[in-house]
Structure formats: structure tokens, C-alpha cells
Amino acid sequence: MVRIDRVKLIALMARRAIRAKELAEISGVSRVTITAIRGGKSCMGETAKKIARALGVDVTEIMEDVQPEARR
């Protein structure tokens, strides 16, 4: 499971004037899944790739930045 950065996703969708329904149609991912990801839910790696491809970006551009765990 991976986590798409919801802010990056929403910004890309806004820049391209794409709504969840349109992104779902273009990517082949359900609208329910798109909405869940926009709400912060994780998704499968393949789903992230489909969404990135539909937005015309590399999947790394929409991935959440991983913060290293604090040392104890």
C-alpha cells in the first residue's frame, strides 16, 4: 500500500480542471477510490500509477513524502 499526497493530487486535478469523475474515467480507477484517496486513504501501487499516468506525471510526483522516523 502507498499513500498519495492528497494536497498534490488535488492541486494537479485543479490545474488540469479535472473532477474526480473525469479522473476515474481517464485512469480506469473508480470514482469512489479517487474520492477515498483525496480524503487521505492509502491505495495499491498500481492504482497510484494509473492515476499518475492519467494526470501526465510520474508516480513519484504525487507520492506522499516519507519522513524518517524520529530516533529514540
CNS distance restraints for C-alpha pairs under 8 A (distance, minus, plus):
assign (resid   1 and name CA) (resid  42 and name CA) 6.09 0.50 0.50
assign (resid   1 and name CA) (resid  43 and name CA) 5.38 0.50 0.50
assign (resid   1 and name CA) (resid  44 and name CA) 4.76 0.50 0.50
assign (resid   1 and name CA) (resid  45 and name CA) 6.19 0.50 0.50
assign (resid   2 and name CA) (resid  42 and name CA) 5.47 0.50 0.50
assign (resid   2 and name CA) (resid  43 and name CA) 5.48 0.50 0.50
assign (resid   2 and name CA) (resid  44 and name CA) 6.00 0.50 0.50
assign (resid   2 and name CA) (resid  45 and name CA) 5.89 0.50 0.50
assign (resid   2 and name CA) (resid  48 and name CA) 7.68 0.50 0.50
assign (resid   2 and name CA) (resid  63 and name CA) 7.71 0.50 0.50
assign (resid   3 and name CA) (resid  37 and name CA) 7.92 0.50 0.50
assign (resid   3 and name CA) (resid  40 and name CA) 7.55 0.50 0.50
assign (resid   3 and name CA) (resid  41 and name CA) 6.92 0.50 0.50
assign (resid   3 and name CA) (resid  42 and name CA) 4.52 0.50 0.50
assign (resid   3 and name CA) (resid  43 and name CA) 6.24 0.50 0.50
assign (resid   3 and name CA) (resid  63 and name CA) 6.20 0.50 0.50
assign (resid   3 and name CA) (resid  64 and name CA) 5.82 0.50 0.50
assign (resid   4 and name CA) (resid   8 and name CA) 7.98 0.50 0.50
assign (resid   4 and name CA) (resid   9 and name CA) 7.23 0.50 0.50
assign (resid   4 and name CA) (resid  37 and name CA) 6.87 0.50 0.50
assign (resid   4 and name CA) (resid  40 and name CA) 7.57 0.50 0.50
assign (resid   4 and name CA) (resid  42 and name CA) 6.88 0.50 0.50
assign (resid   4 and name CA) (resid  43 and name CA) 7.67 0.50 0.50
assign (resid   4 and name CA) (resid  48 and name CA) 7.01 0.50 0.50
assign (resid   4 and name CA) (resid  62 and name CA) 5.62 0.50 0.50
assign (resid   4 and name CA) (resid  63 and name CA) 4.43 0.50 0.50
assign (resid   4 and name CA) (resid  64 and name CA) 5.18 0.50 0.50
assign (resid   5 and name CA) (resid   9 and name CA) 6.21 0.50 0.50
assign (resid   5 and name CA) (resid  40 and name CA) 7.53 0.50 0.50
assign (resid   5 and name CA) (resid  62 and name CA) 5.73 0.50 0.50
assign (resid   5 and name CA) (resid  63 and name CA) 5.31 0.50 0.50
assign (resid   5 and name CA) (resid  64 and name CA) 4.20 0.50 0.50
assign (resid   5 and name CA) (resid  65 and name CA) 7.57 0.50 0.50
assign (resid   6 and name CA) (resid  10 and name CA) 6.01 0.50 0.50
assign (resid   6 and name CA) (resid  37 and name CA) 6.77 0.50 0.50
assign (resid   6 and name CA) (resid  38 and name CA) 5.01 0.50 0.50
assign (resid   6 and name CA) (resid  39 and name CA) 6.83 0.50 0.50
assign (resid   6 and name CA) (resid  40 and name CA) 5.96 0.50 0.50
assign (resid   6 and name CA) (resid  64 and name CA) 7.92 0.50 0.50
assign (resid   7 and name CA) (resid  11 and name CA) 6.04 0.50 0.50
assign (resid   7 and name CA) (resid  38 and name CA) 7.94 0.50 0.50
assign (resid   8 and name CA) (resid  12 and name CA) 6.12 0.50 0.50
assign (resid   8 and name CA) (resid  61 and name CA) 7.92 0.50 0.50
assign (resid   8 and name CA) (resid  62 and name CA) 5.78 0.50 0.50
assign (resid   9 and name CA) (resid  13 and name CA) 6.13 0.50 0.50
assign (resid   9 and name CA) (resid  38 and name CA) 7.04 0.50 0.50
assign (resid   9 and name CA) (resid  62 and name CA) 6.13 0.50 0.50
assign (resid  10 and name CA) (resid  14 and name CA) 6.09 0.50 0.50
assign (resid  10 and name CA) (resid  38 and name CA) 6.92 0.50 0.50
assign (resid  11 and name CA) (resid  15 and name CA) 6.13 0.50 0.50
assign (resid  12 and name CA) (resid  16 and name CA) 6.23 0.50 0.50
assign (resid  12 and name CA) (resid  55 and name CA) 7.28 0.50 0.50
assign (resid  13 and name CA) (resid  17 and name CA) 5.82 0.50 0.50
assign (resid  13 and name CA) (resid  18 and name CA) 4.99 0.50 0.50
assign (resid  13 and name CA) (resid  19 and name CA) 6.71 0.50 0.50
assign (resid  13 and name CA) (resid  55 and name CA) 7.55 0.50 0.50
assign (resid  14 and name CA) (resid  18 and name CA) 6.30 0.50 0.50
assign (resid  14 and name CA) (resid  19 and name CA) 7.88 0.50 0.50
assign (resid  16 and name CA) (resid  55 and name CA) 7.95 0.50 0.50
assign (resid  18 and name CA) (resid  22 and name CA) 5.93 0.50 0.50
assign (resid  18 and name CA) (resid  23 and name CA) 6.24 0.50 0.50
assign (resid  19 and name CA) (resid  23 and name CA) 6.20 0.50 0.50
assign (resid  20 and name CA) (resid  24 and name CA) 6.02 0.50 0.50
assign (resid  20 and name CA) (resid  31 and name CA) 5.96 0.50 0.50
assign (resid  20 and name CA) (resid  34 and name CA) 6.19 0.50 0.50
assign (resid  20 and name CA) (resid  35 and name CA) 6.68 0.50 0.50
assign (resid  21 and name CA) (resid  25 and name CA) 6.33 0.50 0.50
assign (resid  21 and name CA) (resid  31 and name CA) 5.50 0.50 0.50
assign (resid  22 and name CA) (resid  26 and name CA) 6.17 0.50 0.50
assign (resid  23 and name CA) (resid  27 and name CA) 5.84 0.50 0.50
assign (resid  23 and name CA) (resid  29 and name CA) 7.85 0.50 0.50
assign (resid  23 and name CA) (resid  31 and name CA) 7.74 0.50 0.50
assign (resid  23 and name CA) (resid  34 and name CA) 7.71 0.50 0.50
assign (resid  23 and name CA) (resid  51 and name CA) 7.40 0.50 0.50
assign (resid  23 and name CA) (resid  54 and name CA) 6.95 0.50 0.50
assign (resid  23 and name CA) (resid  55 and name CA) 7.89 0.50 0.50
assign (resid  24 and name CA) (resid  28 and name CA) 5.56 0.50 0.50
assign (resid  24 and name CA) (resid  29 and name CA) 4.89 0.50 0.50
assign (resid  24 and name CA) (resid  30 and name CA) 5.29 0.50 0.50
assign (resid  24 and name CA) (resid  31 and name CA) 5.09 0.50 0.50
assign (resid  24 and name CA) (resid  34 and name CA) 6.69 0.50 0.50
assign (resid  25 and name CA) (resid  29 and name CA) 7.08 0.50 0.50
assign (resid  25 and name CA) (resid  30 and name CA) 7.70 0.50 0.50
assign (resid  26 and name CA) (resid  54 and name CA) 5.84 0.50 0.50
assign (resid  27 and name CA) (resid  50 and name CA) 5.33 0.50 0.50
assign (resid  27 and name CA) (resid  51 and name CA) 5.46 0.50 0.50
assign (resid  27 and name CA) (resid  53 and name CA) 7.27 0.50 0.50
assign (resid  27 and name CA) (resid  54 and name CA) 5.07 0.50 0.50
assign (resid  28 and name CA) (resid  50 and name CA) 7.26 0.50 0.50
assign (resid  29 and name CA) (resid  33 and name CA) 6.66 0.50 0.50
assign (resid  29 and name CA) (resid  34 and name CA) 6.96 0.50 0.50
assign (resid  29 and name CA) (resid  47 and name CA) 6.86 0.50 0.50
assign (resid  29 and name CA) (resid  50 and name CA) 7.37 0.50 0.50
assign (resid  29 and name CA) (resid  51 and name CA) 7.47 0.50 0.50
assign (resid  30 and name CA) (resid  34 and name CA) 6.38 0.50 0.50
assign (resid  31 and name CA) (resid  35 and name CA) 6.08 0.50 0.50
assign (resid  32 and name CA) (resid  36 and name CA) 6.14 0.50 0.50
assign (resid  33 and name CA) (resid  37 and name CA) 6.14 0.50 0.50
assign (resid  34 and name CA) (resid  38 and name CA) 6.18 0.50 0.50
assign (resid  35 and name CA) (resid  39 and name CA) 6.27 0.50 0.50
assign (resid  36 and name CA) (resid  40 and name CA) 6.57 0.50 0.50
assign (resid  36 and name CA) (resid  41 and name CA) 5.52 0.50 0.50
assign (resid  37 and name CA) (resid  41 and name CA) 4.72 0.50 0.50
assign (resid  37 and name CA) (resid  42 and name CA) 6.32 0.50 0.50
assign (resid  37 and name CA) (resid  43 and name CA) 7.03 0.50 0.50
assign (resid  43 and name CA) (resid  47 and name CA) 6.37 0.50 0.50
assign (resid  43 and name CA) (resid  48 and name CA) 6.79 0.50 0.50
assign (resid  44 and name CA) (resid  48 and name CA) 6.56 0.50 0.50
assign (resid  45 and name CA) (resid  49 and name CA) 6.33 0.50 0.50
assign (resid  46 and name CA) (resid  50 and name CA) 6.29 0.50 0.50
assign (resid  47 and name CA) (resid  51 and name CA) 6.29 0.50 0.50
assign (resid  48 and name CA) (resid  52 and name CA) 6.11 0.50 0.50
assign (resid  48 and name CA) (resid  59 and name CA) 6.52 0.50 0.50
assign (resid  49 and name CA) (resid  53 and name CA) 6.00 0.50 0.50
assign (resid  49 and name CA) (resid  58 and name CA) 7.83 0.50 0.50
assign (resid  49 and name CA) (resid  59 and name CA) 5.52 0.50 0.50
assign (resid  50 and name CA) (resid  54 and name CA) 6.15 0.50 0.50
assign (resid  51 and name CA) (resid  55 and name CA) 6.28 0.50 0.50
assign (resid  52 and name CA) (resid  56 and name CA) 6.10 0.50 0.50
assign (resid  52 and name CA) (resid  57 and name CA) 5.21 0.50 0.50
assign (resid  52 and name CA) (resid  58 and name CA) 5.88 0.50 0.50
assign (resid  52 and name CA) (resid  59 and name CA) 5.07 0.50 0.50
assign (resid  52 and name CA) (resid  61 and name CA) 7.98 0.50 0.50
assign (resid  52 and name CA) (resid  62 and name CA) 7.00 0.50 0.50
assign (resid  53 and name CA) (resid  57 and name CA) 5.98 0.50 0.50
assign (resid  53 and name CA) (resid  58 and name CA) 6.95 0.50 0.50
assign (resid  53 and name CA) (resid  59 and name CA) 7.50 0.50 0.50
assign (resid  57 and name CA) (resid  61 and name CA) 6.50 0.50 0.50
assign (resid  57 and name CA) (resid  62 and name CA) 7.93 0.50 0.50
assign (resid  58 and name CA) (resid  62 and name CA) 7.56 0.50 0.50
assign (resid  59 and name CA) (resid  63 and name CA) 6.46 0.50 0.50
